[in-house]
Amino acid sequence: MALEGLLFDFDGTLGDSERAHHLVWNEILAPYGVEISDAEYKRRYSGNPVPACVAMVREDYGLEVPDETLIQAKVALTRQRFSEQPIALMAHAVETLDWAREQGLRLALITGSGREELMPTLEHHDLAHWFEAIVTRNDVTHSKPHPESYLTGLEQMQLGVDQAMALEDTHHGVQSAVAAGLEVIAIPNAYSSDHDFSAAIRVCDSLEAARDWLQGQLPGADG
């Protein structure tokens, strides 16, 4: 592979946001008498876009609330909470982006979050300038685990699947990238450590470890 680009997931990969998303969901669902446990959130909800989570909530808890009501509530409260209390980045996130740019790699952000949910964190950490393409669930018809998000990012960058690699933290994200034809590095976190990452070509325990492995795949690397 002549690696030219890296396509990063955001929530749980670059942004340490999964716990915060879980708390927002439970805040929204509390008036309906619903609380998603840690175990259930990790097993079912972590890494899924808002519409998919809404469908699961309705199925799992028999909630008779219009989808759009819950979607709008999640987007609005996420924007509010993430603006009030900015989300921290995962360890080595900025260093990894900086390293990638030093290697001449082109970068994209491919997320299942909506643009309104994403922007408070991007603006707080001044991240947008790193990426030549940012694809959110608002930019596609079918979000993850469908491959459209990754295919859209590749199209915007004019890269083939043999020229790029994805970095993901959940089974759903890995599914999305693999279905698009990409090789994927999986970086599990506390919310996805039990997910199935068998489709990834490499599983790393941190962004730093992923960066070190990638360094060895670049032209001129020893070995």
C-alpha atoms as one frame of an Amber mdcrd trajectory, in Angstrom:
protein
   0.000   0.000   0.000   1.195   3.487  -0.911  -0.386   5.174   2.103  -1.435
   8.752   1.374  -4.302   9.413   3.765  -5.704   8.608   7.197  -9.421   8.767
   7.926 -10.159   9.196  11.623 -13.338   8.476  13.508 -13.976  11.089  16.200
 -15.998   9.937  19.221 -13.874   7.510  21.203 -10.984   7.685  18.731  -9.846
  11.324  18.835 -12.393  12.680  21.333 -12.907  11.176  24.788 -16.658  11.629
  24.483 -18.404   8.290  24.884 -19.151   8.687  28.607 -20.489  12.181  27.974
 -22.775  10.902  25.200 -24.028   8.203  27.568 -24.832  10.790  30.236 -26.692
  12.948  27.713 -28.788   9.994  26.594 -29.777   9.180  30.162 -30.625  12.817
  30.865 -32.955  12.827  27.862 -34.530   9.488  28.696 -35.024  10.068  32.431
 -38.463  11.745  32.013 -39.621   8.564  30.265 -38.422   6.350  33.110 -35.570
   4.900  31.039 -31.925   4.571  32.042 -29.345   2.799  29.878 -26.863   0.934
  32.069 -23.120   1.148  31.505 -22.994  -2.457  30.349 -25.868  -2.030  27.911
 -24.535   1.240  26.532 -21.135  -0.322  25.882 -22.663  -3.419  24.306 -25.331
  -1.813  22.126 -25.100   1.932  21.821 -21.455   3.013  21.864 -20.329   4.128
  18.429 -23.777   4.216  16.836 -25.181   7.416  15.288 -28.130   9.126  16.983
 -30.877   7.775  14.673 -29.656   4.202  15.198 -29.585   4.731  18.969 -33.122
   6.106  18.879 -34.319   3.017  17.022 -32.644   0.791  19.625 -34.108   2.761
  22.539 -37.596   2.366  21.096 -37.032  -1.349  20.550 -35.287  -2.070  23.859
 -37.603  -0.072  26.121 -40.873   0.069  24.194 -40.684   3.852  24.116 -43.529
   5.396  22.127 -41.943   8.726  21.298 -41.475   9.989  17.720 -37.947   9.405
  16.422 -37.491  13.049  15.482 -38.416  14.189  19.005 -35.592  12.142  20.514
 -33.134  13.018  17.730 -33.721  16.742  18.147 -33.458  16.458  21.937 -30.143
  14.558  21.681 -28.621  17.041  19.233 -29.704  20.086  21.241 -28.609  18.755
  24.635 -25.299  17.430  23.290 -24.503  20.826  21.803 -25.413  22.502  25.095
 -23.540  20.128  27.382 -20.439  19.912  25.182 -20.335  23.717  24.975 -20.672
  24.077  28.760 -18.098  21.364  29.501 -15.737  20.810  26.559 -14.842  17.228
  25.791 -11.240  16.219  26.378  -9.247  14.644  23.577  -7.912  11.125  23.742
  -4.285  10.820  24.820  -1.842  11.603  22.003  -4.582  12.862  19.665  -2.893
  16.128  18.699   0.543  14.504  18.615  -0.788  11.849  16.236  -2.322  14.430
  13.920   0.895  16.428  14.004   2.952  13.320  13.240   0.687  12.422  10.324
   1.049  15.859   8.807   4.837  15.684   9.196   4.748  12.439   7.183   2.860
  14.197   4.414  -0.316  12.211   5.054  -3.664  13.763   4.201  -6.324  13.645
   6.921 -10.095  13.325   7.078 -12.606  13.115   9.913 -15.390  10.574   9.380
 -17.922  10.638  12.201 -21.361   9.303  12.993 -22.038  12.449  15.022 -24.026
  15.301  13.581 -22.255  18.540  12.735 -23.986  20.445  15.556 -22.851  17.833
  18.093 -19.304  17.834  16.764 -18.579  21.546  16.384 -18.279  22.573  20.078
 -15.386  20.137  20.508 -13.714  20.958  17.187 -13.908  24.675  17.956 -12.689
  24.329  21.550  -9.605  22.345  20.504  -9.134  24.147  17.147  -9.143  20.837
  15.289 -10.914  21.567  12.000  -7.782  22.863  10.278  -6.176  19.409  10.443
  -8.718  17.861   8.067  -9.281  18.442   4.379 -12.585  16.534   4.618 -15.052
  16.329   7.508 -17.975  13.964   6.963 -20.757  13.889   9.585 -24.026  11.976
   9.631 -25.677  15.113   8.219 -23.622  14.771   5.035 -24.799  11.280   4.074
 -28.027   9.381   3.583 -26.791   6.356   5.535 -24.378   6.806   8.437 -22.185
   4.155  10.064 -22.104   1.153   9.980 -23.069   1.755   6.333 -19.957   2.536
   4.215 -21.326   5.779   2.733 -19.508   8.046   5.198 -16.113   6.597   4.330
 -16.857   6.469   0.606 -17.861  10.138   0.755 -14.616  11.071   2.504 -12.535
   9.173  -0.042 -14.413  10.831  -2.888 -13.856  14.297  -1.431 -10.143  13.573
  -1.042  -9.956  11.852  -4.452  -8.237   8.853  -2.877  -8.687   5.192  -3.629
  -9.230   2.601  -0.916  -5.689   1.360  -1.536  -4.279   4.795  -0.700  -5.848
   5.331   2.724  -6.494   3.682   6.051  -9.140   4.224   8.746  -8.777   4.470
  12.522 -11.816   3.417  14.551 -12.755   2.534  18.122 -15.938   0.464  17.726
 -17.188  -2.587  15.889 -19.742  -0.438  14.037 -17.041   1.934  12.838 -14.784
  -0.892  11.719 -17.735  -2.402   9.829 -18.311   0.900   8.050 -14.708   1.325
   6.935 -14.236  -2.307   5.921 -17.463  -2.231   3.898 -16.011   0.769   2.052
 -12.970  -1.347   1.174 -10.532   0.226   3.637  -8.029  -1.404   5.928  -8.715
  -0.392   9.530  -6.710   0.058  12.708  -8.945  -0.515  15.738  -8.207   1.349
  18.969 -10.597   0.049  21.638 -11.440   2.200  24.653 -13.286   1.568  27.916
 -16.623   1.741  26.100 -15.709  -0.627  23.271 -13.170  -3.046  24.707 -15.594
  -5.983  24.316 -16.452  -5.250  20.683 -15.513  -7.589  17.836 -12.490  -6.177
  16.026 -11.645  -9.256  13.984 -12.128  -7.346  10.716  -9.389  -4.827  11.592
  -5.884  -5.424  10.289  -4.415  -4.213  13.577  -5.712  -3.638  17.110  -3.777
  -1.075  19.165  -4.295   0.006  22.748  -3.742   3.722  22.097  -3.289   6.335
  19.396   0.395   6.351  20.263   0.651   2.619  19.559  -1.260   3.059  16.298
   1.084   5.859  15.276   4.139   3.731  16.052   2.751   0.844  14.003   1.918
   3.143  11.104   5.437   4.554  11.207   6.719   1.090  10.423   4.466   0.819
   7.353   5.704   3.983   5.671   8.267   3.918   2.867  11.817   3.799   4.193
  10.822   2.277   7.535  13.234  -0.318   8.873  12.159  -3.908   8.314
